[in-house]
Amino acid sequence: MSLLGNLIWLIFGGLVTAIEYFVASLILMVTIVGIPFGIQTLKLGLLALWPFSQKVVPSPSQGGCLSTFMNILWILVGGIWIAATHLVFGLLLAITIIGLPWARQHFKLAGLALTPFGYDVV
């Protein structure tokens, strides 16, 4: 079931979303300051590429005040807009019963897009 869900996800926008995340990651990694943010967008892109059968779990090694500071900076710079986009698409897909699995994946991406530091994708 997850293979079918991932294939439908890729066909109907998942591949485009992942490519956008990868391009943003490359642009962010141009500067030394943007490397941590580029790594997080790379993580978002990999999750957007194949979201079914993957879980977002708190990372035991990446916690603390540095992670909190980076999340606050991420939210202020643009994370709120990424999360809002995933939230809107999730709400639109949740209107129909057929779209509920894809809406759930958008909600998962919205949570990670809001605060990506301190979480791992498993």
N, CA, C and O atoms as CSV, one atom per row, in Angstrom:
chain,resi,resn,atom,element,x,y,z
A,1,MET,N,N,0.812,-1.191,0.000
A,1,MET,CA,C,0.000,0.000,0.000
A,1,MET,C,C,0.862,1.265,0.000
A,1,MET,O,O,0.533,2.254,-0.655
A,2,SER,N,N,1.979,1.217,0.750
A,2,SER,CA,C,2.827,2.404,0.790
A,2,SER,C,C,3.506,2.655,-0.557
A,2,SER,O,O,3.740,3.807,-0.921
A,3,LEU,N,N,3.824,1.599,-1.299
A,3,LEU,CA,C,4.422,1.781,-2.620
A,3,LEU,C,C,3.440,2.473,-3.560
A,3,LEU,O,O,3.818,3.385,-4.295
A,4,LEU,N,N,2.184,2.040,-3.537
A,4,LEU,CA,C,1.172,2.664,-4.377
A,4,LEU,C,C,0.934,4.120,-3.964
A,4,LEU,O,O,0.803,5.001,-4.813
A,5,GLY,N,N,0.882,4.360,-2.654
A,5,GLY,CA,C,0.706,5.734,-2.161
A,5,GLY,C,C,1.858,6.635,-2.562
A,5,GLY,O,O,1.646,7.789,-2.932
A,6,ASN,N,N,3.094,6.109,-2.490
A,6,ASN,CA,C,4.266,6.897,-2.884
A,6,ASN,C,C,4.269,7.191,-4.380
A,6,ASN,O,O,4.629,8.293,-4.795
A,7,LEU,N,N,3.875,6.220,-5.184
A,7,LEU,CA,C,3.843,6.450,-6.633
A,7,LEU,C,C,2.791,7.492,-7.009
A,7,LEU,O,O,3.043,8.360,-7.845
A,8,ILE,N,N,1.612,7.404,-6.389
A,8,ILE,CA,C,0.585,8.410,-6.658
A,8,ILE,C,C,1.045,9.772,-6.158
A,8,ILE,O,O,0.801,10.790,-6.805
A,9,TRP,N,N,1.714,9.788,-4.999
A,9,TRP,CA,C,2.250,11.039,-4.441
A,9,TRP,C,C,3.248,11.673,-5.414
A,9,TRP,O,O,3.201,12.881,-5.644
A,10,LEU,N,N,4.151,10.865,-5.987
A,10,LEU,CA,C,5.148,11.381,-6.926
A,10,LEU,C,C,4.498,11.951,-8.177
A,10,LEU,O,O,4.902,13.005,-8.668
A,11,ILE,N,N,3.502,11.260,-8.688
A,11,ILE,CA,C,2.871,11.698,-9.923
A,11,ILE,C,C,2.118,13.011,-9.726
A,11,ILE,O,O,2.169,13.891,-10.585
A,12,PHE,N,N,1.422,13.143,-8.605
A,12,PHE,CA,C,0.571,14.311,-8.390
A,12,PHE,C,C,1.204,15.348,-7.480
A,12,PHE,O,O,0.556,15.834,-6.554
A,13,GLY,N,N,2.457,15.693,-7.729
A,13,GLY,CA,C,3.061,16.836,-7.062
A,13,GLY,C,C,4.210,16.545,-6.128
A,13,GLY,O,O,4.936,17.467,-5.758
A,14,GLY,N,N,4.406,15.309,-5.733
A,14,GLY,CA,C,5.493,14.995,-4.808
A,14,GLY,C,C,6.869,15.197,-5.418
A,14,GLY,O,O,7.788,15.660,-4.742
A,15,LEU,N,N,7.017,14.855,-6.688
A,15,LEU,CA,C,8.300,15.023,-7.357
A,15,LEU,C,C,8.631,16.503,-7.518
A,15,LEU,O,O,9.778,16.906,-7.323
A,16,VAL,N,N,7.648,17.306,-7.868
A,16,VAL,CA,C,7.874,18.748,-8.028
A,16,VAL,C,C,8.243,19.375,-6.683
A,16,VAL,O,O,9.146,20.209,-6.610
A,17,THR,N,N,7.544,18.972,-5.621
A,17,THR,CA,C,7.841,19.492,-4.286
A,17,THR,C,C,9.245,19.107,-3.850
A,17,THR,O,O,9.971,19.932,-3.296
A,18,ALA,N,N,9.629,17.871,-4.093
A,18,ALA,CA,C,10.969,17.422,-3.719
A,18,ALA,C,C,12.043,18.175,-4.494
A,18,ALA,O,O,13.068,18.548,-3.924
A,19,ILE,N,N,11.822,18.405,-5.788
A,19,ILE,CA,C,12.795,19.157,-6.585
A,19,ILE,C,C,12.920,20.583,-6.064
A,19,ILE,O,O,14.022,21.129,-6.012
A,20,GLU,N,N,11.804,21.189,-5.681
A,20,GLU,CA,C,11.862,22.542,-5.109
A,20,GLU,C,C,12.670,22.555,-3.816
A,20,GLU,O,O,13.468,23.464,-3.590
A,21,TYR,N,N,12.467,21.556,-2.975
A,21,TYR,CA,C,13.254,21.467,-1.742
A,21,TYR,C,C,14.742,21.277,-2.048
A,21,TYR,O,O,15.585,21.878,-1.383
A,22,PHE,N,N,15.073,20.455,-3.037
A,22,PHE,CA,C,16.475,20.206,-3.370
A,22,PHE,C,C,17.142,21.456,-3.943
A,22,PHE,O,O,18.294,21.743,-3.619
A,23,VAL,N,N,16.436,22.193,-4.781
A,23,VAL,CA,C,16.994,23.435,-5.330
A,23,VAL,C,C,17.204,24.457,-4.215
A,23,VAL,O,O,18.235,25.127,-4.170
A,24,ALA,N,N,16.228,24.576,-3.317
A,24,ALA,CA,C,16.379,25.492,-2.185
A,24,ALA,C,C,17.543,25.070,-1.296
A,24,ALA,O,O,18.259,25.916,-0.763
A,25,SER,N,N,17.731,23.764,-1.137
A,25,SER,CA,C,18.847,23.267,-0.335
A,25,SER,C,C,20.183,23.637,-0.951
A,25,SER,O,O,21.101,24.054,-0.244
A,26,LEU,N,N,20.299,23.489,-2.264
A,26,LEU,CA,C,21.551,23.863,-2.934
A,26,LEU,C,C,21.818,25.354,-2.835
A,26,LEU,O,O,22.960,25.772,-2.645
A,27,ILE,N,N,20.770,26.159,-2.963
A,27,ILE,CA,C,20.943,27.609,-2.852
A,27,ILE,C,C,21.367,27.987,-1.440
A,27,ILE,O,O,22.226,28.851,-1.263
A,28,LEU,N,N,20.771,27.349,-0.430
A,28,LEU,CA,C,21.123,27.659,0.950
A,28,LEU,C,C,22.542,27.218,1.299
A,28,LEU,O,O,23.190,27.841,2.139
A,29,MET,N,N,23.030,26.160,0.671
A,29,MET,CA,C,24.356,25.638,0.999
A,29,MET,C,C,25.493,26.411,0.337
A,29,MET,O,O,26.659,26.056,0.509
A,30,VAL,N,N,25.174,27.454,-0.411
A,30,VAL,CA,C,26.212,28.265,-1.039
A,30,VAL,C,C,27.028,28.994,0.031
A,30,VAL,O,O,28.247,29.115,-0.085
A,31,THR,N,N,26.353,29.472,1.059
A,31,THR,CA,C,27.056,30.182,2.123
A,31,THR,C,C,27.277,29.253,3.313
A,31,THR,O,O,26.565,28.263,3.482
A,32,ILE,N,N,28.251,29.576,4.117
A,32,ILE,CA,C,28.550,28.772,5.303
A,32,ILE,C,C,27.416,28.886,6.318
A,32,ILE,O,O,27.085,27.906,6.986
A,33,VAL,N,N,26.828,30.051,6.438
A,33,VAL,CA,C,25.745,30.264,7.394
A,33,VAL,C,C,24.507,29.452,7.004
A,33,VAL,O,O,23.758,29.014,7.877
A,34,GLY,N,N,24.289,29.253,5.725
A,34,GLY,CA,C,23.099,28.554,5.262
A,34,GLY,C,C,23.202,27.053,5.236
A,34,GLY,O,O,22.216,26.385,4.926
A,35,ILE,N,N,24.369,26.482,5.553
A,35,ILE,CA,C,24.530,25.030,5.476
A,35,ILE,C,C,23.582,24.281,6.409
A,35,ILE,O,O,22.966,23.313,5.963
A,36,PRO,N,N,23.427,24.671,7.680
A,36,PRO,CA,C,22.463,23.927,8.517
A,36,PRO,C,C,21.033,23.990,7.986
A,36,PRO,O,O,20.286,23.017,8.087
A,37,PHE,N,N,20.658,25.129,7.425
A,37,PHE,CA,C,19.317,25.252,6.856
A,37,PHE,C,C,19.199,24.441,5.567
A,37,PHE,O,O,18.140,23.882,5.282
A,38,GLY,N,N,20.270,24.376,4.795
A,38,GLY,CA,C,20.278,23.557,3.594
A,38,GLY,C,C,20.154,22.080,3.903
A,38,GLY,O,O,19.510,21.341,3.159
A,39,ILE,N,N,20.762,21.644,4.990
A,39,ILE,CA,C,20.650,20.240,5.397
A,39,ILE,C,C,19.206,19.931,5.789
A,39,ILE,O,O,18.697,18.853,5.483
A,40,GLN,N,N,18.550,20.868,6.460
A,40,GLN,CA,C,17.161,20.640,6.862
A,40,GLN,C,C,16.227,20.618,5.647
A,40,GLN,O,O,15.292,19.818,5.608
A,41,THR,N,N,16.465,21.473,4.667
A,41,THR,CA,C,15.624,21.430,3.468
A,41,THR,C,C,15.896,20.170,2.657
A,41,THR,O,O,15.004,19.664,1.977
A,42,LEU,N,N,17.118,19.665,2.723
A,42,LEU,CA,C,17.424,18.391,2.083
A,42,LEU,C,C,16.643,17.267,2.757
A,42,LEU,O,O,16.127,16.371,2.089
A,43,LYS,N,N,16.560,17.321,4.092
A,43,LYS,CA,C,15.776,16.337,4.831
A,43,LYS,C,C,14.295,16.435,4.456
A,43,LYS,O,O,13.626,15.415,4.288
A,44,LEU,N,N,13.788,17.651,4.325
A,44,LEU,CA,C,12.400,17.843,3.896
A,44,LEU,C,C,12.177,17.331,2.473
A,44,LEU,O,O,11.132,16.754,2.171
A,45,GLY,N,N,13.158,17.544,1.607
A,45,GLY,CA,C,13.043,17.074,0.231
A,45,GLY,C,C,13.016,15.563,0.137
A,45,GLY,O,O,12.259,15.003,-0.657
A,46,LEU,N,N,13.835,14.896,0.939
A,46,LEU,CA,C,13.822,13.438,0.930
A,46,LEU,C,C,12.503,12.891,1.466
A,46,LEU,O,O,11.996,11.882,0.975
A,47,LEU,N,N,11.953,13.560,2.471
A,47,LEU,CA,C,10.651,13.136,2.985
A,47,LEU,C,C,9.552,13.432,1.975
A,47,LEU,O,O,8.616,12.644,1.837
A,48,ALA,N,N,9.648,14.552,1.266
A,48,ALA,CA,C,8.647,14.889,0.257
A,48,ALA,C,C,8.744,13.977,-0.960
A,48,ALA,O,O,7.775,13.833,-1.706
A,49,LEU,N,N,9.887,13.370,-1.163
A,49,LEU,CA,C,10.053,12.461,-2.294
A,49,LEU,C,C,9.374,11.119,-2.048
A,49,LEU,O,O,8.802,10.546,-2.975
A,50,TRP,N,N,9.423,10.611,-0.832
A,50,TRP,CA,C,8.913,9.281,-0.513
A,50,TRP,C,C,8.304,9.299,0.887
A,50,TRP,O,O,8.893,8.721,1.801
A,51,PRO,N,N,7.137,9.945,1.097
A,51,PRO,CA,C,6.638,10.191,2.455
A,51,PRO,C,C,5.974,9.002,3.139
A,51,PRO,O,O,6.002,8.900,4.366
A,52,PHE,N,N,5.381,8.109,2.363
A,52,PHE,CA,C,4.702,6.980,2.995
A,52,PHE,C,C,5.740,6.008,3.539
A,52,PHE,O,O,6.803,5.827,2.946
A,53,SER,N,N,5.436,5.401,4.640
A,53,SER,CA,C,6.284,4.441,5.363
A,53,SER,C,C,7.516,5.090,5.987
A,53,SER,O,O,8.473,4.389,6.317
A,54,GLN,N,N,7.517,6.404,6.155
A,54,GLN,CA,C,8.590,7.096,6.868
A,54,GLN,C,C,7.981,7.839,8.042
A,54,GLN,O,O,6.866,8.352,7.952
A,55,LYS,N,N,8.721,7.896,9.148
A,55,LYS,CA,C,8.227,8.571,10.339
A,55,LYS,C,C,9.211,9.648,10.766
A,55,LYS,O,O,10.414,9.542,10.530
A,56,VAL,N,N,8.683,10.672,11.389
A,56,VAL,CA,C,9.487,11.758,11.938
A,56,VAL,C,C,9.573,11.529,13.444
A,56,VAL,O,O,8.556,11.515,14.138
A,57,VAL,N,N,10.797,11.349,13.943
A,57,VAL,CA,C,11.007,11.076,15.367
A,57,VAL,C,C,11.979,12.103,15.935
A,57,VAL,O,O,12.851,12.596,15.220
A,58,PRO,N,N,11.834,12.426,17.214
A,58,PRO,CA,C,12.810,13.336,17.839
A,58,PRO,C,C,14.203,12.720,17.844
A,58,PRO,O,O,14.370,11.536,18.134
A,59,SER,N,N,15.181,13.524,17.523
A,59,SER,CA,C,16.560,13.056,17.485
A,59,SER,C,C,17.178,13.178,18.872
A,59,SER,O,O,17.158,14.260,19.458
A,60,PRO,N,N,17.726,12.088,19.407
A,60,PRO,CA,C,18.317,12.178,20.744
A,60,PRO,C,C,19.619,12.977,20.769
A,60,PRO,O,O,19.998,13.512,21.810
A,61,SER,N,N,20.297,13.059,19.639
A,61,SER,CA,C,21.593,13.744,19.627
A,61,SER,C,C,21.485,15.215,19.256
A,61,SER,O,O,22.449,15.957,19.444
A,62,GLN,N,N,20.351,15.661,18.738
A,62,GLN,CA,C,20.223,17.032,18.265
A,62,GLN,C,C,19.151,17.788,19.036
A,62,GLN,O,O,18.174,18.248,18.446
A,63,GLY,N,N,19.315,17.917,20.306
A,63,GLY,CA,C,18.353,18.663,21.103
A,63,GLY,C,C,19.032,19.846,21.755
A,63,GLY,O,O,20.192,20.145,21.471
A,64,GLY,N,N,18.320,20.500,22.610
A,64,GLY,CA,C,18.921,21.577,23.373
A,64,GLY,C,C,18.585,22.952,22.841
A,64,GLY,O,O,17.734,23.126,21.970
A,65,CYS,N,N,19.293,23.929,23.405
A,65,CYS,CA,C,18.968,25.320,23.091
A,65,CYS,C,C,19.437,25.722,21.692
A,65,CYS,O,O,18.839,26.615,21.092
A,66,LEU,N,N,20.478,25.098,21.156
A,66,LEU,CA,C,20.898,25.428,19.792
A,66,LEU,C,C,19.821,25.022,18.792
A,66,LEU,O,O,19.518,25.762,17.857
A,67,SER,N,N,19.249,23.847,18.997
A,67,SER,CA,C,18.166,23.392,18.131
A,67,SER,C,C,16.955,24.312,18.248
A,67,SER,O,O,16.311,24.622,17.245
A,68,THR,N,N,16.643,24.748,19.462
A,68,THR,CA,C,15.520,25.667,19.665
A,68,THR,C,C,15.780,27.001,18.985
A,68,THR,O,O,14.887,27.554,18.343
A,69,PHE,N,N,16.998,27.524,19.119
A,69,PHE,CA,C,17.349,28.788,18.471
A,69,PHE,C,C,17.255,28.677,16.955
A,69,PHE,O,O,16.732,29.577,16.298
A,70,MET,N,N,17.757,27.577,16.394
A,70,MET,CA,C,17.709,27.389,14.945
A,70,MET,C,C,16.267,27.241,14.462
A,70,MET,O,O,15.927,27.732,13.385
A,71,ASN,N,N,15.405,26.566,15.251
A,71,ASN,CA,C,13.991,26.448,14.880
A,71,ASN,C,C,13.311,27.800,14.875
A,71,ASN,O,O,12.518,28.084,13.978
A,72,ILE,N,N,13.603,28.649,15.864
A,72,ILE,CA,C,13.009,29.988,15.905
A,72,ILE,C,C,13.468,30.808,14.705
A,72,ILE,O,O,12.667,31.502,14.080
A,73,LEU,N,N,14.752,30.727,14.387
A,73,LEU,CA,C,15.281,31.436,13.225
A,73,LEU,C,C,14.657,30.894,11.934
A,73,LEU,O,O,14.331,31.660,11.027
A,74,TRP,N,N,14.497,29.589,11.862
A,74,TRP,CA,C,13.883,28.944,10.695
A,74,TRP,C,C,12.448,29.432,10.504
A,74,TRP,O,O,12.040,29.747,9.386
A,75,ILE,N,N,11.681,29.495,11.603
A,75,ILE,CA,C,10.291,29.949,11.518
A,75,ILE,C,C,10.226,31.384,11.018
A,75,ILE,O,O,9.386,31.712,10.180
A,76,LEU,N,N,11.104,32.243,11.524
A,76,LEU,CA,C,11.083,33.647,11.136
A,76,LEU,C,C,11.506,33.860,9.690
A,76,LEU,O,O,10.997,34.761,9.024
A,77,VAL,N,N,12.431,33.045,9.197
A,77,VAL,CA,C,12.949,33.242,7.845
A,77,VAL,C,C,11.992,32.722,6.778
A,77,VAL,O,O,11.892,33.322,5.708
A,78,GLY,N,N,11.301,31.643,7.034
A,78,GLY,CA,C,10.405,31.149,5.990
A,78,GLY,C,C,9.731,29.838,6.288
A,78,GLY,O,O,8.928,29.366,5.482
A,79,GLY,N,N,10.025,29.236,7.410
A,79,GLY,CA,C,9.423,27.954,7.746
A,79,GLY,C,C,7.923,28.028,7.937
A,79,GLY,O,O,7.208,27.061,7.673
A,80,ILE,N,N,7.445,29.175,8.394
A,80,ILE,CA,C,6.007,29.337,8.611
A,80,ILE,C,C,5.253,29.278,7.288
A,80,ILE,O,O,4.133,28.770,7.235
A,81,TRP,N,N,5.858,29.792,6.220
A,81,TRP,CA,C,5.189,29.781,4.916
A,81,TRP,C,C,5.185,28.391,4.302
A,81,TRP,O,O,4.212,27.996,3.659
A,82,ILE,N,N,6.264,27.650,4.497
A,82,ILE,CA,C,6.312,26.276,3.997
A,82,ILE,C,C,5.279,25.431,4.722
A,82,ILE,O,O,4.548,24.661,4.100
A,83,ALA,N,N,5.221,25.580,6.046
A,83,ALA,CA,C,4.259,24.814,6.835
A,83,ALA,C,C,2.826,25.203,6.476
A,83,ALA,O,O,1.949,24.341,6.414
A,84,ALA,N,N,2.581,26.495,6.239
A,84,ALA,CA,C,1.235,26.940,5.867
A,84,ALA,C,C,0.815,26.368,4.520
A,84,ALA,O,O,-0.348,26.015,4.329
A,85,THR,N,N,1.754,26.276,3.590
A,85,THR,CA,C,1.452,25.694,2.278
A,85,THR,C,C,1.053,24.236,2.418
A,85,THR,O,O,0.062,23.800,1.832
A,86,HIS,N,N,1.830,23.473,3.200
A,86,HIS,CA,C,1.484,22.062,3.408
A,86,HIS,C,C,0.160,21.929,4.157
A,86,HIS,O,O,-0.610,21.006,3.889
A,87,LEU,N,N,-0.111,22.830,5.082
A,87,LEU,CA,C,-1.364,22.791,5.828
A,87,LEU,C,C,-2.559,23.044,4.913
A,87,LEU,O,O,-3.579,22.364,5.028
A,88,VAL,N,N,-2.442,24.017,4.004
A,88,VAL,CA,C,-3.533,24.313,3.070
A,88,VAL,C,C,-3.777,23.131,2.138
A,88,VAL,O,O,-4.923,22.738,1.919
A,89,PHE,N,N,-2.702,22.561,1.587
A,89,PHE,CA,C,-2.878,21.400,0.711
A,89,PHE,C,C,-3.457,20.221,1.478
A,89,PHE,O,O,-4.276,19.475,0.941
A,90,GLY,N,N,-3.042,20.045,2.723
A,90,GLY,CA,C,-3.587,18.971,3.541
A,90,GLY,C,C,-5.066,19.161,3.813
A,90,GLY,O,O,-5.834,18.200,3.762
A,91,LEU,N,N,-5.477,20.393,4.102
A,91,LEU,CA,C,-6.896,20.662,4.332
A,91,LEU,C,C,-7.718,20.457,3.066
A,91,LEU,O,O,-8.832,19.938,3.129
A,92,LEU,N,N,-7.179,20.860,1.916
A,92,LEU,CA,C,-7.894,20.645,0.656
A,92,LEU,C,C,-8.038,19.157,0.347
A,92,LEU,O,O,-9.087,18.721,-0.129
A,93,LEU,N,N,-7.012,18.391,0.611
A,93,LEU,CA,C,-7.089,16.949,0.357
A,93,LEU,C,C,-7.974,16.233,1.369
A,93,LEU,O,O,-8.558,15.195,1.056
A,94,ALA,N,N,-8.078,16.774,2.576
A,94,ALA,CA,C,-8.879,16.130,3.621
A,94,ALA,C,C,-10.373,16.302,3.400
A,94,ALA,O,O,-11.173,15.683,4.102
A,95,ILE,N,N,-10.763,17.127,2.445
A,95,ILE,CA,C,-12.188,17.306,2.162
A,95,ILE,C,C,-12.798,16.000,1.669
A,95,ILE,O,O,-13.929,15.667,2.021
A,96,THR,N,N,-12.050,15.263,0.857
A,96,THR,CA,C,-12.565,14.006,0.329
A,96,THR,C,C,-12.002,12.838,1.128
A,96,THR,O,O,-10.925,12.944,1.715
A,97,ILE,N,N,-12.707,11.759,1.149
A,97,ILE,CA,C,-12.241,10.560,1.854
A,97,ILE,C,C,-11.050,9.954,1.120
A,97,ILE,O,O,-10.144,9.414,1.755
A,98,ILE,N,N,-11.040,10.036,-0.180
A,98,ILE,CA,C,-9.949,9.462,-0.967
A,98,ILE,C,C,-8.642,10.199,-0.702
A,98,ILE,O,O,-7.576,9.584,-0.735
A,99,GLY,N,N,-8.699,11.499,-0.442
A,99,GLY,CA,C,-7.496,12.291,-0.239
A,99,GLY,C,C,-6.930,12.254,1.159
A,99,GLY,O,O,-5.904,12.885,1.410
A,100,LEU,N,N,-7.557,11.537,2.089
A,100,LEU,CA,C,-7.095,11.531,3.479
A,100,LEU,C,C,-5.664,11.008,3.665
A,100,LEU,O,O,-4.926,11.597,4.455
A,101,PRO,N,N,-5.231,9.944,2.987
A,101,PRO,CA,C,-3.837,9.513,3.186
A,101,PRO,C,C,-2.816,10.567,2.746
A,101,PRO,O,O,-1.776,10.735,3.383
A,102,TRP,N,N,-3.118,11.271,1.659
A,102,TRP,CA,C,-2.202,12.297,1.185
A,102,TRP,C,C,-2.274,13.542,2.055
A,102,TRP,O,O,-1.277,14.244,2.221
A,103,ALA,N,N,-3.443,13.818,2.609
A,103,ALA,CA,C,-3.572,14.934,3.548
A,103,ALA,C,C,-2.738,14.665,4.796
A,103,ALA,O,O,-2.094,15.572,5.323
A,104,ARG,N,N,-2.749,13.438,5.260
A,104,ARG,CA,C,-1.944,13.078,6.433
A,104,ARG,C,C,-0.454,13.273,6.169
A,104,ARG,O,O,0.287,13.683,7.063
A,105,GLN,N,N,-0.017,12.985,4.960
A,105,GLN,CA,C,1.395,13.190,4.615
A,105,GLN,C,C,1.723,14.684,4.557
A,105,GLN,O,O,2.813,15.094,4.954
A,106,HIS,N,N,0.801,15.484,4.071
A,106,HIS,CA,C,1.027,16.932,4.063
A,106,HIS,C,C,1.092,17.473,5.491
A,106,HIS,O,O,1.890,18.366,5.777
A,107,PHE,N,N,0.263,16.944,6.385
A,107,PHE,CA,C,0.310,17.386,7.771
A,107,PHE,C,C,1.629,16.981,8.425
A,107,PHE,O,O,2.170,17.721,9.246
A,108,LYS,N,N,2.146,15.804,8.060
A,108,LYS,CA,C,3.451,15.375,8.571
A,108,LYS,C,C,4.551,16.301,8.059
A,108,LYS,O,O,5.441,16.686,8.817
A,109,LEU,N,N,4.494,16.654,6.794
A,109,LEU,CA,C,5.471,17.582,6.225
A,109,LEU,C,C,5.332,18.974,6.822
A,109,LEU,O,O,6.329,19.677,6.990
A,110,ALA,N,N,4.109,19.382,7.145
A,110,ALA,CA,C,3.898,20.700,7.749
A,110,ALA,C,C,4.525,20.756,9.134
A,110,ALA,O,O,5.129,21.765,9.497
A,111,GLY,N,N,4.393,19.702,9.903
A,111,GLY,CA,C,5.005,19.672,11.229
A,111,GLY,C,C,6.515,19.734,11.164
A,111,GLY,O,O,7.149,20.426,11.960
A,112,LEU,N,N,7.089,19.016,10.223
A,112,LEU,CA,C,8.545,19.043,10.080
A,112,LEU,C,C,9.004,20.351,9.452
A,112,LEU,O,O,10.089,20.836,9.774
A,113,ALA,N,N,8.210,20.930,8.570
A,113,ALA,CA,C,8.601,22.197,7.947
A,113,ALA,C,C,8.546,23.347,8.939
A,113,ALA,O,O,9.238,24.349,8.759
A,114,LEU,N,N,7.742,23.222,9.974
A,114,LEU,CA,C,7.657,24.285,10.967
A,114,LEU,C,C,8.870,24.276,11.891
A,114,LEU,O,O,9.443,25.329,12.167
A,115,THR,N,N,9.266,23.101,12.368
A,115,THR,CA,C,10.418,22.982,13.266
A,115,THR,C,C,11.263,21.775,12.858
A,115,THR,O,O,11.103,20.702,13.440
A,116,PRO,N,N,12.154,21.917,11.878
A,116,PRO,CA,C,12.905,20.759,11.388
A,116,PRO,C,C,14.113,20.374,12.245
A,116,PRO,O,O,14.576,19.236,12.172
A,117,PHE,N,N,14.616,21.278,13.033
A,117,PHE,CA,C,15.812,20.982,13.817
A,117,PHE,C,C,15.427,20.139,15.025
A,117,PHE,O,O,14.457,20.443,15.719
A,118,GLY,N,N,16.177,19.097,15.266
A,118,GLY,CA,C,15.924,18.228,16.412
A,118,GLY,C,C,15.086,17.012,16.073
A,118,GLY,O,O,14.688,16.269,16.970
A,119,TYR,N,N,14.808,16.790,14.787
A,119,TYR,CA,C,14.015,15.634,14.365
A,119,TYR,C,C,14.767,14.864,13.296
A,119,TYR,O,O,15.534,15.434,12.521
A,120,ASP,N,N,14.535,13.562,13.268
A,120,ASP,CA,C,15.097,12.696,12.236
A,120,ASP,C,C,13.955,12.022,11.484
A,120,ASP,O,O,12.876,11.801,12.033
A,121,VAL,N,N,14.209,11.703,10.228
A,121,VAL,CA,C,13.253,10.967,9.416
A,121,VAL,C,C,13.738,9.525,9.380
A,121,VAL,O,O,14.861,9.238,8.968
A,122,VAL,N,N,12.854,8.618,9.827
A,122,VAL,CA,C,13.216,7.198,9.883
A,122,VAL,C,C,12.338,6.429,8.929
A,122,VAL,O,O,12.470,5.210,8.814
